[in-house]
Amino acid sequence: MTFDKEKILKYCNQVSKNTLMQTLNIEYIDAGEDYLVASMPVNPSVHQPMGLLHGGASVALAESVGSAASMLYVNSELSEVRGIEISANHLKAKREGIVTATARIIHKGKSIHLWEIRITDESGNLISLCKLTNMVLPRRKLDNK
């Protein structure tokens, strides 16, 4: 199988329509054989009451990019991906602009994927450092009864 960056980005952005990713304006912007990158604008729609980027919005960005990245490693006709654990350290506040999340694979097993997701600002400052564990499951057949 050949790596097709444009096809991957188009697919990730397409399946994000009418989801939380669309609500948060998350856009997939870069991909490689061992990473996936998405960006999210920081504005009042993702602020907490003090006018700063909400940690939950950062975690949603991290889980979105890490889960999408795991899907790139599995046959979606045979397998499903589920996030089973995420941790985040929020290191720097952000009021406005853009944050970018880069998910890089740490461990790619048959049933578990471990990702490190670094969320940075436009200047490369580390905003949050996250770790996501995904479980790979057999795709469930829908019962038409």
N, CA, C and O of each residue as an XYZ file, in Angstrom:
580
protein
N       0.841     -1.183      0.000
C       0.000      0.000      0.000
C       0.883      1.241      0.000
O       1.811      1.344      0.802
N       0.603      2.171     -0.882
C       1.382      3.398     -0.949
C       0.751      4.476     -0.086
O      -0.463      4.505      0.111
N       1.588      5.353      0.420
C       1.143      6.445      1.276
C       0.673      7.598      0.391
O       1.433      8.080     -0.450
N      -0.562      8.042      0.571
C      -1.133      9.143     -0.206
C      -1.633     10.220      0.755
O      -2.768     10.176      1.229
N      -0.758     11.186      1.028
C      -1.045     12.233      2.009
C      -2.347     12.976      1.700
O      -3.169     13.172      2.595
N      -2.542     13.386      0.463
C      -3.739     14.160      0.108
C      -5.012     13.345      0.300
O      -6.027     13.873      0.755
N      -4.962     12.076     -0.041
C      -6.129     11.203      0.131
C      -6.457     11.030      1.614
O      -7.626     11.041      2.002
N      -5.428     10.871      2.435
C      -5.621     10.714      3.883
C      -6.243     11.970      4.480
O      -7.203     11.879      5.246
N      -5.705     13.143      4.139
C      -6.235     14.393      4.691
C      -7.677     14.620      4.235
O      -8.523     15.038      5.025
N      -7.950     14.347      2.976
C      -9.314     14.504      2.460
C     -10.270     13.586      3.220
O     -11.358     14.006      3.612
N      -9.861     12.331      3.426
C     -10.691     11.371      4.144
C     -10.946     11.833      5.585
O     -12.091     11.847      6.038
N      -9.878     12.211      6.305
C     -10.025     12.632      7.709
C     -10.944     13.843      7.830
O     -11.776     13.898      8.735
N     -10.802     14.808      6.933
C     -11.660     15.985      6.991
C     -13.092     15.652      6.586
O     -14.034     16.233      7.124
N     -13.269     14.724      5.648
C     -14.604     14.322      5.202
C     -15.384     13.632      6.320
O     -16.545     13.964      6.557
N     -14.759     12.674      7.008
C     -15.482     11.933      8.052
C     -15.709     12.773      9.305
O     -16.445     12.355     10.199
N     -15.091     13.949      9.385
C     -15.278     14.837     10.531
C     -16.526     15.708     10.414
O     -16.912     16.370     11.377
N     -17.151     15.712      9.254
C     -18.356     16.524      9.064
C     -19.466     16.045      9.997
O     -19.664     14.845     10.190
N     -20.186     17.016     10.571
C     -21.303     16.742     11.483
C     -20.876     15.987     12.732
O     -21.625     15.155     13.244
N     -19.674     16.275     13.223
C     -19.151     15.660     14.443
C     -18.609     16.754     15.363
O     -18.673     17.939     15.037
N     -18.084     16.348     16.496
C     -17.438     17.297     17.398
C     -16.268     18.001     16.713
O     -16.012     19.179     16.965
N     -15.564     17.280     15.852
C     -14.423     17.893     15.155
C     -14.886     19.088     14.327
O     -14.204     20.112     14.296
N     -16.017     18.979     13.666
C     -16.533     20.119     12.904
C     -16.961     21.237     13.853
O     -16.714     22.410     13.574
N     -17.597     20.889     14.966
C     -18.034     21.892     15.946
C     -16.843     22.702     16.460
O     -16.950     23.913     16.657
N     -15.701     22.027     16.678
C     -14.499     22.699     17.190
C     -13.626     23.278     16.066
O     -12.572     23.854     16.334
N     -14.067     23.124     14.813
C     -13.313     23.611     13.642
C     -11.934     22.967     13.528
O     -10.964     23.616     13.140
N     -11.862     21.684     13.873
C     -10.611     20.939     13.734
C     -10.424     20.585     12.267
O     -11.344     20.092     11.614
N      -9.225     20.841     11.756
C      -8.901     20.526     10.368
C      -7.616     19.714     10.322
O      -6.617     20.078     10.943
N      -7.648     18.625      9.590
C      -6.448     17.798      9.398
C      -5.613     18.449      8.307
O      -6.101     18.702      7.206
N      -4.333     18.722      8.625
C      -3.526     19.539      7.720
C      -2.240     18.893      7.226
O      -1.653     19.380      6.260
N      -1.783     17.816      7.853
C      -0.551     17.173      7.408
C      -0.568     15.719      7.878
O      -1.203     15.373      8.875
N       0.150     14.879      7.129
C       0.223     13.470      7.481
C       1.535     12.901      6.974
O       2.089     13.349      5.971
N       2.014     11.898      7.698
C       3.198     11.154      7.295
C       2.971      9.705      7.655
O       1.912      9.350      8.172
N       3.945      8.871      7.392
C       3.766      7.440      7.654
C       3.671      7.115      9.137
O       3.160      6.055      9.498
N       4.157      8.010     10.013
C       4.077      7.751     11.454
C       3.509      8.923     12.243
O       3.718      9.013     13.453
N       2.795      9.822     11.572
C       2.201     10.959     12.279
C       0.994     11.514     11.528
O       0.811     11.261     10.337
N       0.170     12.282     12.259
C      -0.964     13.002     11.696
C      -1.059     14.327     12.430
O      -0.834     14.390     13.639
N      -1.390     15.386     11.702
C      -1.432     16.735     12.264
C      -2.804     17.355     12.001
O      -3.349     17.256     10.902
N      -3.347     17.997     13.040
C      -4.607     18.726     12.913
C      -4.466     20.064     13.631
O      -3.682     20.201     14.570
N      -5.237     21.048     13.175
C      -5.214     22.365     13.815
C      -6.616     22.734     14.290
O      -7.615     22.184     13.825
N      -6.664     23.675     15.225
C      -7.928     24.155     15.775
C      -7.773     25.625     16.133
O      -6.796     26.001     16.781
N      -8.721     26.466     15.719
C      -8.650     27.873     16.113
C      -8.965     28.057     17.597
O      -9.800     27.349     18.161
N      -8.288     29.011     18.209
C      -8.565     29.360     19.605
C      -9.316     30.683     19.588
O      -8.782     31.718     19.190
N     -10.566     30.624     20.030
C     -11.448     31.789     20.065
C     -12.458     31.540     21.184
O     -12.398     30.496     21.832
N     -13.380     32.463     21.427
C     -14.309     32.276     22.544
C     -15.097     30.962     22.526
O     -15.549     30.516     23.580
N     -15.274     30.334     21.366
C     -16.041     29.085     21.330
C     -15.316     27.926     22.006
O     -15.951     26.921     22.326
N     -13.998     28.033     22.235
C     -13.247     26.978     22.927
C     -12.588     27.501     24.207
O     -11.669     26.878     24.739
N     -13.064     28.652     24.696
C     -12.531     29.234     25.933
C     -13.234     28.666     27.156
O     -14.382     28.228     27.085
N     -12.525     28.681     28.273
C     -13.152     28.500     29.570
C     -13.517     29.898     30.083
O     -13.155     30.882     29.439
N     -14.219     30.025     31.217
C     -14.705     31.338     31.656
C     -13.636     32.421     31.834
O     -13.966     33.606     31.787
N     -12.379     32.054     32.036
C     -11.330     33.059     32.213
C     -10.776     33.564     30.876
O      -9.836     34.359     30.859
N     -11.346     33.113     29.765
C     -10.927     33.580     28.457
C      -9.711     32.856     27.892
O      -9.046     33.359     26.987
N      -9.426     31.678     28.428
C      -8.287     30.881     27.963
C      -8.788     29.608     27.283
O      -9.919     29.176     27.508
N      -7.938     29.017     26.452
C      -8.257     27.741     25.820
C      -8.649     26.728     26.883
O      -7.902     26.498     27.834
N      -9.806     26.130     26.726
C     -10.320     25.132     27.672
C      -9.507     23.849     27.527
O      -9.261     23.385     26.414
N      -9.091     23.280     28.660
C      -8.338     22.035     28.624
C      -9.107     20.918     27.951
O      -8.509     20.061     27.300
N     -10.415     20.912     28.094
C     -11.238     19.888     27.445
C     -11.206     19.999     25.932
O     -11.248     18.986     25.234
N     -11.132     21.225     25.417
C     -11.026     21.408     23.967
C      -9.679     20.885     23.474
O      -9.596     20.275     22.408
N      -8.628     21.125     24.254
C      -7.307     20.586     23.900
C      -7.323     19.066     23.887
O      -6.759     18.442     22.988
N      -7.966     18.473     24.880
C      -8.039     17.020     24.958
C      -8.878     16.470     23.803
O      -8.547     15.425     23.241
N      -9.954     17.161     23.449
C     -10.768     16.724     22.304
C      -9.945     16.769     21.013
O     -10.048     15.869     20.179
N      -9.136     17.805     20.850
C      -8.248     17.895     19.690
C      -7.264     16.730     19.688
O      -7.065     16.078     18.662
N      -6.651     16.472     20.839
C      -5.664     15.393     20.943
C      -6.292     14.038     20.647
O      -5.731     13.251     19.884
N      -7.439     13.758     21.234
C      -8.068     12.454     21.009
C      -8.531     12.316     19.557
O      -8.470     11.226     18.987
N      -8.988     13.400     18.968
C      -9.430     13.357     17.572
C      -8.284     13.000     16.645
O      -8.423     12.122     15.794
N      -7.156     13.672     16.801
C      -6.032     13.414     15.900
C      -5.396     12.058     16.171
O      -4.988     11.373     15.233
N      -5.305     11.661     17.427
C      -4.726     10.358     17.752
C      -5.603      9.198     17.309
O      -5.091      8.179     16.847
N      -6.907      9.337     17.442
C      -7.814      8.278     17.006
C      -7.834      8.170     15.484
O      -7.821      7.069     14.932
N      -7.865      9.314     14.812
C      -7.823      9.301     13.346
C      -6.518      8.665     12.870
O      -6.511      7.912     11.896
N      -5.426      8.963     13.549
C      -4.134      8.396     13.167
C      -4.141      6.872     13.310
O      -3.599      6.171     12.455
N      -4.751      6.353     14.381
C      -4.838      4.904     14.533
C      -5.625      4.273     13.387
O      -5.298      3.175     12.939
N      -6.645      4.954     12.920
C      -7.448      4.412     11.814
C      -6.614      4.230     10.549
O      -6.945      3.403      9.698
N      -5.540      4.996     10.425
C      -4.680      4.873      9.241
C      -3.907      3.556      9.239
O      -3.430      3.118      8.191
N      -3.780      2.922     10.407
C      -3.008      1.685     10.533
C      -3.856      0.415     10.485
O      -3.312     -0.689     10.492
N      -5.170      0.555     10.437
C      -6.023     -0.628     10.464
C      -6.861     -0.705      9.194
O      -7.067      0.292      8.501
N      -7.330     -1.895      8.910
C      -8.262     -2.096      7.809
C      -9.644     -1.782      8.368
O     -10.165     -2.547      9.179
N     -10.244     -0.676      7.953
C     -11.510     -0.221      8.539
C     -12.676     -1.157      8.217
O     -13.728     -1.064      8.850
N     -12.511     -2.047      7.253
C     -13.563     -3.028      6.976
C     -13.545     -4.156      8.007
O     -14.552     -4.833      8.212
N     -12.389     -4.356      8.657
C     -12.243     -5.446      9.612
C     -12.104     -4.988     11.057
O     -12.387     -5.750     11.981
N     -11.664     -3.726     11.261
C     -11.333     -3.267     12.619
C     -11.941     -1.910     12.931
O     -12.237     -1.118     12.036
N     -12.119     -1.662     14.219
C     -12.557     -0.382     14.756
C     -11.531      0.070     15.787
O     -10.822     -0.750     16.370
N     -11.458      1.368     16.006
C     -10.541      1.933     16.995
C     -11.356      2.618     18.082
O     -12.312      3.339     17.797
N     -10.966      2.384     19.335
C     -11.610      3.047     20.474
C     -10.530      3.626     21.381
O      -9.581      2.932     21.744
N     -10.675      4.882     21.741
C      -9.796      5.477     22.738
C     -10.145      4.894     24.095
O     -11.312      4.875     24.485
N      -9.135      4.416     24.819
C      -9.430      3.832     26.134
C      -8.783      4.609     27.277
O      -9.177      4.450     28.432
N      -7.789      5.452     26.966
C      -7.195      6.285     28.014
C      -6.521      7.474     27.363
O      -5.861      7.350     26.331
N      -6.701      8.634     27.987
C      -5.996      9.834     27.542
C      -5.559     10.602     28.774
O      -6.291     10.699     29.760
N      -4.359     11.144     28.702
C      -3.877     12.029     29.767
C      -3.323     13.279     29.095
O      -2.837     13.238     27.965
N      -3.408     14.383     29.815
C      -2.951     15.650     29.250
C      -2.307     16.505     30.334
O      -2.809     16.614     31.453
N      -1.199     17.096     29.972
C      -0.567     18.110     30.808
C      -0.673     19.430     30.047
O      -0.128     19.578     28.953
N      -1.379     20.378     30.644
C      -1.545     21.689     30.019
C      -0.434     22.583     30.565
O      -0.375     22.851     31.765
N       0.440     23.039     29.681
C       1.677     23.686     30.090
C       1.715     25.195     29.868
O       2.475     25.899     30.532
N       0.911     25.690     28.951
C       0.936     27.123     28.630
C      -0.474     27.546     28.238
O      -1.188     26.812     27.555
N      -0.861     28.725     28.673
C      -2.183     29.262     28.342
C      -2.182     29.830     26.924
O      -1.152     30.238     26.386
N      -3.384     29.839     26.342
C      -3.555     30.373     24.985
C      -4.900     31.073     24.927
O      -5.914     30.493     25.316
N      -4.927     32.321     24.444
C      -6.170     33.095     24.365
C      -6.749     33.159     22.961
O      -7.967     33.149     22.789
N      -5.888     33.224     21.966
C      -6.368     33.359     20.592
C      -5.317     32.827     19.629
O      -4.160     32.628     20.000
N      -5.731     32.603     18.399
C      -4.807     32.117     17.386
C      -5.165     30.706     16.960
O      -6.337     30.351     16.837
N      -4.140     29.917     16.739
C      -4.305     28.544     16.263
C      -3.423     27.631     17.107
O      -2.292     27.982     17.442
N      -3.950     26.461     17.446
C      -3.114     25.418     18.040
C      -3.057     24.250     17.064
O      -4.007     23.981     16.330
N      -1.930     23.572     17.075
C      -1.693     22.464     16.156
C      -1.303     21.239     16.965
O      -0.409     21.294     17.810
N      -1.985     20.134     16.695
C      -1.722     18.882     17.400
C      -1.040     17.908     16.451
O      -1.530     17.648     15.352
N       0.092     17.374     16.884
C       0.820     16.380     16.101
C       0.844     15.077     16.881
O       1.420     14.994     17.966
N       0.206     14.057     16.307
C       0.178     12.721     16.917
C       1.276     11.887     16.288
O       1.345     11.756     15.066
N       2.143     11.319     17.133
C       3.216     10.425     16.667
C       3.082      9.089     17.393
O       2.873      9.036     18.605
N       3.208      8.032     16.631
C       3.048      6.692     17.194
C       4.233      6.362     18.104
O       5.388      6.582     17.741
N       3.933      5.836     19.280
C       4.943      5.376     20.229
C       4.999      3.845     20.196
O       6.073      3.245     20.217
N       3.817      3.235     20.144
C       3.729      1.768     20.093
C       2.585      1.393     19.160
O       1.464      1.877     19.317
N       2.871      0.533     18.193
C       1.847      0.058     17.265
C       1.765     -1.459     17.381
O       2.471     -2.187     16.683
N       0.894     -1.923     18.272
C       0.672     -3.345     18.416
C      -0.552     -3.781     17.632
O      -1.207     -2.962     16.987
N      -0.861     -5.060     17.685
C      -2.032     -5.577     16.977
C      -3.334     -5.108     17.624
O      -4.337     -4.909     16.938
N      -3.314     -4.932     18.946
C      -4.548     -4.562     19.636
C      -4.461     -3.238     20.392
O      -5.490     -2.721     20.826
N      -3.275     -2.682     20.559
C      -3.098     -1.421     21.287
C      -2.179     -0.490     20.484
O      -1.130     -0.902     19.988
N      -2.597      0.762     20.373
C      -1.759      1.820     19.804
C      -1.558      2.877     20.881
O      -2.512      3.278     21.549
N      -0.322      3.328     21.049
C       0.001      4.385     22.000
C       0.540      5.573     21.213
O       1.459      5.431     20.406
N      -0.040      6.747     21.455
C       0.316      7.968     20.738
C       0.780      9.051     21.704
O       0.267      9.175     22.817
N       1.753      9.825     21.261
C       2.111     11.070     21.936
C       1.578     12.190     21.049
O       1.847     12.231     19.848
N       0.815     13.102     21.664
C       0.252     14.225     20.925
C       0.774     15.508     21.552
O       0.528     15.798     22.723
N       1.504     16.271     20.737
C       2.054     17.553     21.175
C       1.203     18.666     20.566
O       1.081     18.765     19.345
N       0.618     19.499     21.419
C      -0.180     20.631     20.954
C       0.670     21.880     21.119
O       1.099     22.214     22.224
N       0.908     22.565     20.006
C       1.760     23.755     19.993
C       1.009     24.948     19.419
O      -0.030     24.802     18.776
N       1.564     26.137     19.670
C       0.988     27.344     19.077
C       1.772     27.728     17.821
O       2.658     26.994     17.383
N       1.439     28.869     17.255
C       2.058     29.319     16.009
C       3.566     29.531     16.132
O       4.285     29.459     15.136
N       4.044     29.788     17.340
C       5.475     30.016     17.575
C       6.219     28.746     17.973
O       7.421     28.782     18.239
N       5.502     27.621     18.013
C       6.130     26.364     18.402
C       6.153     26.123     19.900
O       6.728     25.134     20.354
N       5.537     27.009     20.680
C       5.462     26.809     22.131
C       4.572     25.611     22.443
O       3.506     25.452     21.849
N       5.010     24.775     23.369
C       4.233     23.609     23.767
C       3.094     24.048     24.684
O       3.330     24.554     25.781
N       1.874     23.853     24.232
C       0.683     24.237     24.993
C       0.228     23.068     25.875
O      -0.043     23.244     27.063
N       0.148     21.877     25.277
C      -0.250     20.670     26.016
C       0.521     19.475     25.486
O       0.851     19.401     24.303
N       0.796     18.552     26.375
C       1.429     17.290     26.013
C       0.486     16.180     26.442
O       0.155     16.056     27.621
N       0.053     15.370     25.479
C      -0.958     14.352     25.748
C      -0.448     12.969     25.369
O       0.443     12.821     24.532
N      -1.031     11.970     26.001
C      -0.760     10.575     25.686
C      -2.108      9.894     25.510
O      -2.985     10.005     26.367
N      -2.268      9.191     24.402
C      -3.532      8.521     24.092
C      -3.282      7.043     23.828
O      -2.387      6.679     23.065
N      -4.085      6.199     24.468
C      -4.057      4.768     24.204
C      -5.341      4.389     23.492
O      -6.439      4.656     23.980
N      -5.189      3.754     22.318
C      -6.328      3.268     21.547
C      -6.315      1.754     21.517
O      -5.258      1.125     21.461
N      -7.502      1.183     21.554
C      -7.666     -0.261     21.427
C      -8.199     -0.548     20.026
O      -9.094      0.143     19.541
N      -7.643     -1.568     19.385
C      -8.107     -2.004     18.066
C      -8.994     -3.221     18.284
O      -8.569     -4.224     18.858
N     -10.232     -3.114     17.818
C     -11.228     -4.178     18.000
C     -11.697     -4.713     16.655
O     -11.640     -3.999     15.653
N     -12.157     -5.954     16.619
C     -12.781     -6.445     15.389
C     -14.054     -5.642     15.125
O     -14.810     -5.351     16.052
N     -14.288     -5.287     13.873
C     -15.502     -4.546     13.530
C     -16.707     -5.427     13.819
O     -16.736     -6.606     13.464
N     -17.690     -4.836     14.464
C     -18.918     -5.562     14.783
C     -19.849     -5.548     13.576
O     -20.027     -4.522     12.920
N     -20.420     -6.675     13.308
C     -21.394     -6.784     12.223
C     -22.723     -6.245     12.724
O     -23.149     -6.558     13.836
N     -23.379     -5.432     11.897
C     -24.698     -4.934     12.257
C     -25.719     -6.043     12.004
O     -25.716     -6.687     10.955
N     -26.580     -6.246     12.981
C     -27.598     -7.287     12.867
C     -28.855     -6.650     12.287
O     -29.385     -5.705     12.872
N     -29.333     -7.133     11.179
C     -30.518     -6.563     10.493
C     -31.813     -7.269     10.892
O     -32.640     -7.548     10.024
N     -32.007     -7.556     12.140
C     -33.245     -8.223     12.584
C     -34.330     -7.219     12.817
O     -35.442     -7.589     13.194
